Amino acid sequence: MRLVREHDADGVDDLIVSTEAPTADGFAYPSDAVLAQALIDQAPTHALSARHVAAVYLHVWGTSGVFKFTPGQHGCETICGVPPVGPSG
């Protein structure tokens, strides 16, 4: 995940990625839900890679879902809420 790579630096322990959130202009991108769901769907077989970041929290604005990904580990933990569009496939 590009955002993890770009923020993986000494002193960055946790990374929060928000999807479907409105921009400063008030626009939201519902297509973010599809990408968020793809990340959740891939989690059982693809682990994130990071040297410094210990946890990545994916916040899905539309469902108030928060999902925790731990670099180097498969799967994700549902902190609260529900996935954005449900399991694909």
Biopython code that builds the backbone (N, CA, C, O; Angstrom):
import numpy as np
from Bio.PDB.StructureBuilder import StructureBuilder

atoms = [
    (1, "MET", "N", (0.849, -1.166, 0.000)),
    (1, "MET", "CA", (0.000, 0.000, 0.000)),
    (1, "MET", "C", (0.904, 1.241, 0.000)),
    (1, "MET", "O", (1.751, 1.407, 0.878)),
    (2, "ARG", "N", (0.710, 2.086, -0.979)),
    (2, "ARG", "CA", (1.546, 3.263, -1.174)),
    (2, "ARG", "C", (1.600, 4.165, 0.063)),
    (2, "ARG", "O", (2.672, 4.643, 0.434)),
    (3, "LEU", "N", (0.465, 4.397, 0.694)),
    (3, "LEU", "CA", (0.440, 5.289, 1.861)),
    (3, "LEU", "C", (1.289, 4.753, 3.008)),
    (3, "LEU", "O", (1.939, 5.525, 3.713)),
    (4, "VAL", "N", (1.285, 3.448, 3.197)),
    (4, "VAL", "CA", (2.111, 2.854, 4.251)),
    (4, "VAL", "C", (3.581, 3.081, 3.927)),
    (4, "VAL", "O", (4.352, 3.497, 4.792)),
    (5, "ARG", "N", (3.970, 2.812, 2.694)),
    (5, "ARG", "CA", (5.366, 3.028, 2.269)),
    (5, "ARG", "C", (5.802, 4.471, 2.475)),
    (5, "ARG", "O", (6.900, 4.729, 2.969)),
    (6, "GLU", "N", (4.941, 5.410, 2.094)),
    (6, "GLU", "CA", (5.295, 6.832, 2.183)),
    (6, "GLU", "C", (5.407, 7.338, 3.625)),
    (6, "GLU", "O", (6.144, 8.289, 3.888)),
    (7, "HIS", "N", (4.698, 6.723, 4.543)),
    (7, "HIS", "CA", (4.705, 7.185, 5.934)),
    (7, "HIS", "C", (5.519, 6.287, 6.866)),
    (7, "HIS", "O", (5.597, 6.549, 8.066)),
    (8, "ASP", "N", (6.116, 5.244, 6.328)),
    (8, "ASP", "CA", (6.879, 4.303, 7.141)),
    (8, "ASP", "C", (8.222, 4.925, 7.516)),
    (8, "ASP", "O", (9.203, 4.793, 6.783)),
    (9, "ALA", "N", (8.257, 5.600, 8.654)),
    (9, "ALA", "CA", (9.463, 6.290, 9.108)),
    (9, "ALA", "C", (9.574, 6.162, 10.622)),
    (9, "ALA", "O", (8.591, 5.905, 11.317)),
    (10, "ASP", "N", (10.769, 6.345, 11.103)),
    (10, "ASP", "CA", (11.002, 6.306, 12.542)),
    (10, "ASP", "C", (10.085, 7.315, 13.225)),
    (10, "ASP", "O", (9.992, 8.463, 12.789)),
    (11, "GLY", "N", (9.418, 6.901, 14.275)),
    (11, "GLY", "CA", (8.514, 7.782, 15.012)),
    (11, "GLY", "C", (7.065, 7.676, 14.583)),
    (11, "GLY", "O", (6.184, 8.204, 15.262)),
    (12, "VAL", "N", (6.793, 7.001, 13.462)),
    (12, "VAL", "CA", (5.410, 6.796, 13.019)),
    (12, "VAL", "C", (5.016, 5.385, 13.437)),
    (12, "VAL", "O", (5.388, 4.405, 12.792)),
    (13, "ASP", "N", (4.255, 5.300, 14.528)),
    (13, "ASP", "CA", (3.855, 3.993, 15.047)),
    (13, "ASP", "C", (2.527, 3.529, 14.468)),
    (13, "ASP", "O", (2.372, 2.357, 14.128)),
    (14, "ASP", "N", (1.578, 4.436, 14.357)),
    (14, "ASP", "CA", (0.245, 4.115, 13.854)),
    (14, "ASP", "C", (-0.083, 5.022, 12.679)),
    (14, "ASP", "O", (0.293, 6.194, 12.651)),
    (15, "LEU", "N", (-0.792, 4.455, 11.714)),
    (15, "LEU", "CA", (-1.203, 5.217, 10.536)),
    (15, "LEU", "C", (-2.711, 5.052, 10.393)),
    (15, "LEU", "O", (-3.220, 3.932, 10.422)),
    (16, "ILE", "N", (-3.426, 6.162, 10.241)),
    (16, "ILE", "CA", (-4.868, 6.136, 10.045)),
    (16, "ILE", "C", (-5.154, 6.559, 8.613)),
    (16, "ILE", "O", (-4.734, 7.628, 8.172)),
    (17, "VAL", "N", (-5.876, 5.704, 7.891)),
    (17, "VAL", "CA", (-6.264, 5.986, 6.510)),
    (17, "VAL", "C", (-7.777, 6.073, 6.484)),
    (17, "VAL", "O", (-8.466, 5.120, 6.848)),
    (18, "SER", "N", (-8.297, 7.216, 6.054)),
    (18, "SER", "CA", (-9.743, 7.418, 6.005)),
    (18, "SER", "C", (-10.217, 7.323, 4.562)),
    (18, "SER", "O", (-9.612, 7.905, 3.662)),
    (19, "THR", "N", (-11.305, 6.583, 4.347)),
    (19, "THR", "CA", (-11.882, 6.464, 3.009)),
    (19, "THR", "C", (-13.311, 6.987, 3.025)),
    (19, "THR", "O", (-13.992, 6.948, 4.050)),
    (20, "GLU", "N", (-13.743, 7.464, 1.897)),
    (20, "GLU", "CA", (-15.084, 8.028, 1.694)),
    (20, "GLU", "C", (-15.326, 9.329, 2.453)),
    (20, "GLU", "O", (-16.444, 9.844, 2.443)),
    (21, "ALA", "N", (-14.320, 9.859, 3.097)),
    (21, "ALA", "CA", (-14.486, 11.108, 3.838)),
    (21, "ALA", "C", (-14.572, 12.282, 2.864)),
    (21, "ALA", "O", (-13.889, 12.283, 1.840)),
    (22, "PRO", "N", (-15.400, 13.276, 3.169)),
    (22, "PRO", "CA", (-15.482, 14.436, 2.293)),
    (22, "PRO", "C", (-14.179, 15.240, 2.302)),
    (22, "PRO", "O", (-13.501, 15.343, 3.324)),
    (23, "THR", "N", (-13.856, 15.792, 1.165)),
    (23, "THR", "CA", (-12.686, 16.655, 1.048)),
    (23, "THR", "C", (-13.015, 18.030, 1.613)),
    (23, "THR", "O", (-14.140, 18.273, 2.049)),
    (24, "ALA", "N", (-12.047, 18.919, 1.607)),
    (24, "ALA", "CA", (-12.268, 20.286, 2.087)),
    (24, "ALA", "C", (-13.356, 20.994, 1.278)),
    (24, "ALA", "O", (-14.015, 21.903, 1.782)),
    (25, "ASP", "N", (-13.543, 20.573, 0.018)),
    (25, "ASP", "CA", (-14.571, 21.165, -0.838)),
    (25, "ASP", "C", (-15.937, 20.508, -0.663)),
    (25, "ASP", "O", (-16.911, 20.912, -1.298)),
    (26, "GLY", "N", (-16.008, 19.489, 0.205)),
    (26, "GLY", "CA", (-17.280, 18.828, 0.457)),
    (26, "GLY", "C", (-17.580, 17.645, -0.443)),
    (26, "GLY", "O", (-18.664, 17.066, -0.373)),
    (27, "PHE", "N", (-16.620, 17.281, -1.290)),
    (27, "PHE", "CA", (-16.833, 16.149, -2.180)),
    (27, "PHE", "C", (-16.346, 14.857, -1.519)),
    (27, "PHE", "O", (-15.317, 14.842, -0.843)),
    (28, "ALA", "N", (-17.094, 13.785, -1.723)),
    (28, "ALA", "CA", (-16.683, 12.466, -1.247)),
    (28, "ALA", "C", (-16.574, 11.559, -2.468)),
    (28, "ALA", "O", (-17.215, 11.802, -3.490)),
    (29, "TYR", "N", (-15.784, 10.548, -2.357)),
    (29, "TYR", "CA", (-15.572, 9.617, -3.457)),
    (29, "TYR", "C", (-16.052, 8.234, -3.045)),
    (29, "TYR", "O", (-15.317, 7.492, -2.393)),
    (30, "PRO", "N", (-17.288, 7.875, -3.423)),
    (30, "PRO", "CA", (-17.828, 6.568, -3.051)),
    (30, "PRO", "C", (-16.990, 5.403, -3.574)),
    (30, "PRO", "O", (-17.034, 4.308, -3.013)),
    (31, "SER", "N", (-16.235, 5.631, -4.636)),
    (31, "SER", "CA", (-15.378, 4.555, -5.163)),
    (31, "SER", "C", (-14.315, 4.144, -4.142)),
    (31, "SER", "O", (-13.749, 3.056, -4.246)),
    (32, "ASP", "N", (-14.042, 4.999, -3.161)),
    (32, "ASP", "CA", (-13.117, 4.620, -2.079)),
    (32, "ASP", "C", (-13.582, 3.344, -1.389)),
    (32, "ASP", "O", (-12.762, 2.549, -0.930)),
    (33, "ALA", "N", (-14.902, 3.147, -1.314)),
    (33, "ALA", "CA", (-15.442, 1.962, -0.641)),
    (33, "ALA", "C", (-15.003, 0.687, -1.342)),
    (33, "ALA", "O", (-14.735, -0.322, -0.690)),
    (34, "VAL", "N", (-14.931, 0.726, -2.644)),
    (34, "VAL", "CA", (-14.511, -0.452, -3.408)),
    (34, "VAL", "C", (-13.053, -0.773, -3.105)),
    (34, "VAL", "O", (-12.698, -1.936, -2.914)),
    (35, "LEU", "N", (-12.210, 0.251, -3.061)),
    (35, "LEU", "CA", (-10.795, 0.031, -2.757)),
    (35, "LEU", "C", (-10.603, -0.426, -1.315)),
    (35, "LEU", "O", (-9.760, -1.282, -1.047)),
    (36, "ALA", "N", (-11.374, 0.134, -0.386)),
    (36, "ALA", "CA", (-11.284, -0.293, 1.009)),
    (36, "ALA", "C", (-11.699, -1.752, 1.145)),
    (36, "ALA", "O", (-11.063, -2.520, 1.866)),
    (37, "GLN", "N", (-12.766, -2.129, 0.452)),
    (37, "GLN", "CA", (-13.222, -3.518, 0.519)),
    (37, "GLN", "C", (-12.192, -4.449, -0.088)),
    (37, "GLN", "O", (-11.988, -5.553, 0.416)),
    (38, "ALA", "N", (-11.538, -4.028, -1.159)),
    (38, "ALA", "CA", (-10.497, -4.864, -1.776)),
    (38, "ALA", "C", (-9.356, -5.109, -0.792)),
    (38, "ALA", "O", (-8.830, -6.219, -0.717)),
    (39, "LEU", "N", (-8.970, -4.081, -0.039)),
    (39, "LEU", "CA", (-7.912, -4.242, 0.965)),
    (39, "LEU", "C", (-8.344, -5.232, 2.051)),
    (39, "LEU", "O", (-7.561, -6.087, 2.464)),
    (40, "ILE", "N", (-9.584, -5.111, 2.504)),
    (40, "ILE", "CA", (-10.107, -6.027, 3.522)),
    (40, "ILE", "C", (-10.162, -7.454, 2.970)),
    (40, "ILE", "O", (-9.796, -8.408, 3.656)),
    (41, "ASP", "N", (-10.622, -7.586, 1.732)),
    (41, "ASP", "CA", (-10.718, -8.915, 1.111)),
    (41, "ASP", "C", (-9.357, -9.572, 0.926)),
    (41, "ASP", "O", (-9.247, -10.793, 1.036)),
    (42, "GLN", "N", (-8.315, -8.785, 0.646)),
    (42, "GLN", "CA", (-6.963, -9.314, 0.436)),
    (42, "GLN", "C", (-6.244, -9.652, 1.730)),
    (42, "GLN", "O", (-5.280, -10.417, 1.722)),
    (43, "ALA", "N", (-6.696, -9.097, 2.830)),
    (43, "ALA", "CA", (-5.993, -9.229, 4.109)),
    (43, "ALA", "C", (-5.699, -10.673, 4.527)),
    (43, "ALA", "O", (-4.621, -10.925, 5.064)),
    (44, "PRO", "N", (-6.608, -11.635, 4.306)),
    (44, "PRO", "CA", (-6.295, -13.002, 4.741)),
    (44, "PRO", "C", (-5.097, -13.634, 4.017)),
    (44, "PRO", "O", (-4.480, -14.561, 4.541)),
    (45, "THR", "N", (-4.771, -13.140, 2.826)),
    (45, "THR", "CA", (-3.681, -13.748, 2.065)),
    (45, "THR", "C", (-2.515, -12.809, 1.775)),
    (45, "THR", "O", (-1.469, -13.257, 1.307)),
    (46, "HIS", "N", (-2.676, -11.523, 2.041)),
    (46, "HIS", "CA", (-1.628, -10.539, 1.767)),
    (46, "HIS", "C", (-1.399, -9.654, 2.999)),
    (46, "HIS", "O", (-2.301, -8.940, 3.436)),
    (47, "ALA", "N", (-0.216, -9.711, 3.539)),
    (47, "ALA", "CA", (0.119, -8.869, 4.694)),
    (47, "ALA", "C", (0.765, -7.567, 4.229)),
    (47, "ALA", "O", (1.515, -7.558, 3.252)),
    (48, "LEU", "N", (0.478, -6.479, 4.921)),
    (48, "LEU", "CA", (1.160, -5.220, 4.652)),
    (48, "LEU", "C", (2.613, -5.329, 5.110)),
    (48, "LEU", "O", (2.942, -6.107, 6.006)),
    (49, "SER", "N", (3.456, -4.546, 4.487)),
    (49, "SER", "CA", (4.870, -4.555, 4.844)),
    (49, "SER", "C", (5.275, -3.166, 5.342)),
    (49, "SER", "O", (4.983, -2.156, 4.703)),
    (50, "ALA", "N", (5.948, -3.133, 6.488)),
    (50, "ALA", "CA", (6.436, -1.861, 7.042)),
    (50, "ALA", "C", (7.547, -2.152, 8.041)),
    (50, "ALA", "O", (7.556, -3.199, 8.688)),
    (51, "ARG", "N", (8.478, -1.219, 8.160)),
    (51, "ARG", "CA", (9.568, -1.358, 9.141)),
    (51, "ARG", "C", (9.252, -0.653, 10.450)),
    (51, "ARG", "O", (9.612, -1.137, 11.523)),
    (52, "HIS", "N", (8.584, 0.482, 10.364)),
    (52, "HIS", "CA", (8.353, 1.307, 11.544)),
    (52, "HIS", "C", (6.883, 1.346, 11.981)),
    (52, "HIS", "O", (6.586, 1.350, 13.176)),
    (53, "VAL", "N", (5.985, 1.374, 11.023)),
    (53, "VAL", "CA", (4.556, 1.445, 11.338)),
    (53, "VAL", "C", (4.123, 0.120, 11.968)),
    (53, "VAL", "O", (4.310, -0.947, 11.383)),
    (54, "ALA", "N", (3.547, 0.203, 13.156)),
    (54, "ALA", "CA", (3.132, -1.000, 13.877)),
    (54, "ALA", "C", (1.681, -1.385, 13.582)),
    (54, "ALA", "O", (1.314, -2.554, 13.699)),
    (55, "ALA", "N", (0.855, -0.406, 13.202)),
    (55, "ALA", "CA", (-0.554, -0.683, 12.921)),
    (55, "ALA", "C", (-1.089, 0.334, 11.922)),
    (55, "ALA", "O", (-0.735, 1.513, 11.956)),
    (56, "VAL", "N", (-1.948, -0.150, 11.033)),
    (56, "VAL", "CA", (-2.640, 0.710, 10.079)),
    (56, "VAL", "C", (-4.126, 0.566, 10.366)),
    (56, "VAL", "O", (-4.667, -0.540, 10.366)),
    (57, "TYR", "N", (-4.775, 1.691, 10.611)),
    (57, "TYR", "CA", (-6.211, 1.696, 10.875)),
    (57, "TYR", "C", (-6.914, 2.255, 9.639)),
    (57, "TYR", "O", (-6.651, 3.381, 9.216)),
    (58, "LEU", "N", (-7.800, 1.461, 9.075)),
    (58, "LEU", "CA", (-8.589, 1.872, 7.918)),
    (58, "LEU", "C", (-9.949, 2.321, 8.425)),
    (58, "LEU", "O", (-10.705, 1.519, 8.974)),
    (59, "HIS", "N", (-10.266, 3.603, 8.243)),
    (59, "HIS", "CA", (-11.557, 4.156, 8.661)),
    (59, "HIS", "C", (-12.426, 4.310, 7.423)),
    (59, "HIS", "O", (-12.029, 4.966, 6.460)),
    (60, "VAL", "N", (-13.605, 3.712, 7.444)),
    (60, "VAL", "CA", (-14.553, 3.808, 6.339)),
    (60, "VAL", "C", (-15.670, 4.756, 6.765)),
    (60, "VAL", "O", (-16.547, 4.386, 7.546)),
    (61, "TRP", "N", (-15.630, 5.967, 6.252)),
    (61, "TRP", "CA", (-16.537, 7.034, 6.637)),
    (61, "TRP", "C", (-18.008, 6.614, 6.502)),
    (61, "TRP", "O", (-18.804, 6.864, 7.407)),
    (62, "GLY", "N", (-18.366, 5.989, 5.398)),
    (62, "GLY", "CA", (-19.763, 5.665, 5.104)),
    (62, "GLY", "C", (-20.405, 4.671, 6.060)),
    (62, "GLY", "O", (-21.622, 4.706, 6.247)),
    (63, "THR", "N", (-19.622, 3.787, 6.669)),
    (63, "THR", "CA", (-20.183, 2.775, 7.578)),
    (63, "THR", "C", (-19.669, 2.930, 9.003)),
    (63, "THR", "O", (-20.018, 2.141, 9.881)),
    (64, "SER", "N", (-18.851, 3.932, 9.235)),
    (64, "SER", "CA", (-18.193, 4.142, 10.531)),
    (64, "SER", "C", (-17.349, 2.942, 10.933)),
    (64, "SER", "O", (-17.100, 2.720, 12.118)),
    (65, "GLY", "N", (-16.911, 2.174, 9.950)),
    (65, "GLY", "CA", (-16.082, 1.008, 10.225)),
    (65, "GLY", "C", (-14.627, 1.393, 10.447)),
    (65, "GLY", "O", (-14.101, 2.293, 9.792)),
    (66, "VAL", "N", (-13.988, 0.701, 11.375)),
    (66, "VAL", "CA", (-12.555, 0.866, 11.613)),
    (66, "VAL", "C", (-11.949, -0.537, 11.633)),
    (66, "VAL", "O", (-12.408, -1.418, 12.360)),
    (67, "PHE", "N", (-10.912, -0.723, 10.823)),
    (67, "PHE", "CA", (-10.278, -2.022, 10.669)),
    (67, "PHE", "C", (-8.785, -1.876, 10.905)),
    (67, "PHE", "O", (-8.146, -0.979, 10.356)),
    (68, "LYS", "N", (-8.235, -2.756, 11.717)),
    (68, "LYS", "CA", (-6.816, -2.675, 12.072)),
    (68, "LYS", "C", (-6.031, -3.729, 11.293)),
    (68, "LYS", "O", (-6.360, -4.915, 11.305)),
    (69, "PHE", "N", (-4.985, -3.259, 10.618)),
    (69, "PHE", "CA", (-4.067, -4.125, 9.894)),
    (69, "PHE", "C", (-2.714, -4.040, 10.592)),
    (69, "PHE", "O", (-2.226, -2.947, 10.879)),
    (70, "THR", "N", (-2.117, -5.181, 10.860)),
    (70, "THR", "CA", (-0.808, -5.217, 11.495)),
    (70, "THR", "C", (0.212, -5.673, 10.458)),
    (70, "THR", "O", (0.142, -6.811, 9.992)),
    (71, "PRO", "N", (1.159, -4.810, 10.087)),
    (71, "PRO", "CA", (2.162, -5.205, 9.095)),
    (71, "PRO", "C", (2.845, -6.517, 9.481)),
    (71, "PRO", "O", (3.191, -6.749, 10.639)),
    (72, "GLY", "N", (3.024, -7.357, 8.477)),
    (72, "GLY", "CA", (3.663, -8.652, 8.684)),
    (72, "GLY", "C", (2.696, -9.751, 9.086)),
    (72, "GLY", "O", (3.089, -10.915, 9.175)),
    (73, "GLN", "N", (1.431, -9.401, 9.332)),
    (73, "GLN", "CA", (0.432, -10.393, 9.720)),
    (73, "GLN", "C", (-0.715, -10.398, 8.722)),
    (73, "GLN", "O", (-1.119, -9.354, 8.210)),
    (74, "HIS", "N", (-1.228, -11.581, 8.458)),
    (74, "HIS", "CA", (-2.381, -11.714, 7.569)),
    (74, "HIS", "C", (-3.657, -11.396, 8.338)),
    (74, "HIS", "O", (-3.718, -11.554, 9.557)),
    (75, "GLY", "N", (-4.662, -10.949, 7.617)),
    (75, "GLY", "CA", (-5.955, -10.656, 8.217)),
    (75, "GLY", "C", (-6.050, -9.239, 8.737)),
    (75, "GLY", "O", (-5.071, -8.492, 8.743)),
    (76, "CYS", "N", (-7.238, -8.884, 9.171)),
    (76, "CYS", "CA", (-7.457, -7.581, 9.799)),
    (76, "CYS", "C", (-8.466, -7.760, 10.911)),
    (76, "CYS", "O", (-9.285, -8.679, 10.886)),
    (77, "GLU", "N", (-8.400, -6.883, 11.873)),
    (77, "GLU", "CA", (-9.300, -6.924, 13.026)),
    (77, "GLU", "C", (-10.353, -5.841, 12.862)),
    (77, "GLU", "O", (-10.028, -4.686, 12.589)),
    (78, "THR", "N", (-11.610, -6.214, 13.029)),
    (78, "THR", "CA", (-12.691, -5.220, 13.003)),
    (78, "THR", "C", (-12.755, -4.577, 14.377)),
    (78, "THR", "O", (-13.055, -5.237, 15.372)),
    (79, "ILE", "N", (-12.469, -3.280, 14.422)),
    (79, "ILE", "CA", (-12.542, -2.534, 15.672)),
    (79, "ILE", "C", (-13.994, -2.128, 15.945)),
    (79, "ILE", "O", (-14.493, -2.283, 17.059)),
    (80, "CYS", "N", (-14.661, -1.607, 14.914)),
    (80, "CYS", "CA", (-16.066, -1.255, 15.042)),
    (80, "CYS", "C", (-16.666, -1.095, 13.649)),
    (80, "CYS", "O", (-15.943, -1.015, 12.656)),
    (81, "GLY", "N", (-17.983, -1.049, 13.589)),
    (81, "GLY", "CA", (-18.663, -0.834, 12.328)),
    (81, "GLY", "C", (-18.674, -2.060, 11.438)),
    (81, "GLY", "O", (-18.394, -3.175, 11.880)),
    (82, "VAL", "N", (-19.001, -1.834, 10.183)),
    (82, "VAL", "CA", (-19.092, -2.917, 9.201)),
    (82, "VAL", "C", (-18.272, -2.553, 7.972)),
    (82, "VAL", "O", (-17.966, -1.383, 7.744)),
    (83, "PRO", "N", (-17.914, -3.573, 7.174)),
    (83, "PRO", "CA", (-17.173, -3.283, 5.938)),
    (83, "PRO", "C", (-17.994, -2.387, 4.999)),
    (83, "PRO", "O", (-19.214, -2.295, 5.127)),
    (84, "PRO", "N", (-17.312, -1.736, 4.064)),
    (84, "PRO", "CA", (-17.988, -0.767, 3.208)),
    (84, "PRO", "C", (-19.044, -1.360, 2.266)),
    (84, "PRO", "O", (-20.140, -0.810, 2.164)),
    (85, "VAL", "N", (-18.745, -2.445, 1.589)),
    (85, "VAL", "CA", (-19.690, -2.981, 0.610)),
    (85, "VAL", "C", (-19.926, -4.472, 0.781)),
    (85, "VAL", "O", (-20.619, -5.080, -0.034)),
    (86, "GLY", "N", (-19.380, -5.061, 1.798)),
    (86, "GLY", "CA", (-19.539, -6.495, 2.017)),
    (86, "GLY", "C", (-18.520, -7.274, 1.217)),
    (86, "GLY", "O", (-17.876, -6.713, 0.330)),
    (87, "PRO", "N", (-18.357, -8.550, 1.506)),
    (87, "PRO", "CA", (-17.363, -9.358, 0.797)),
    (87, "PRO", "C", (-17.613, -9.379, -0.689)),
    (87, "PRO", "O", (-18.749, -9.532, -1.138)),
    (88, "SER", "N", (-16.556, -9.227, -1.446)),
    (88, "SER", "CA", (-16.691, -9.294, -2.891)),
    (88, "SER", "C", (-16.506, -10.728, -3.341)),
    (88, "SER", "O", (-16.002, -11.573, -2.602)),
    (89, "GLY", "N", (-16.922, -10.980, -4.563)),
    (89, "GLY", "CA", (-16.720, -12.318, -5.121)),
    (89, "GLY", "C", (-17.895, -13.095, -4.997)),
    (89, "GLY", "O", (-17.915, -14.254, -5.413)),
]
sb = StructureBuilder()
sb.init_structure("model")
sb.init_model(0)
sb.init_chain("A")
sb.init_seg("    ")
for serial, (resi, resn, name, xyz) in enumerate(atoms, 1):
    if name == "N":
        sb.init_residue(resn, " ", resi, " ")
    sb.init_atom(name, np.array(xyz, "f"), 0.0, 1.0, " ", f" {name:<3s}", serial, name[0])
structure = sb.get_structure()
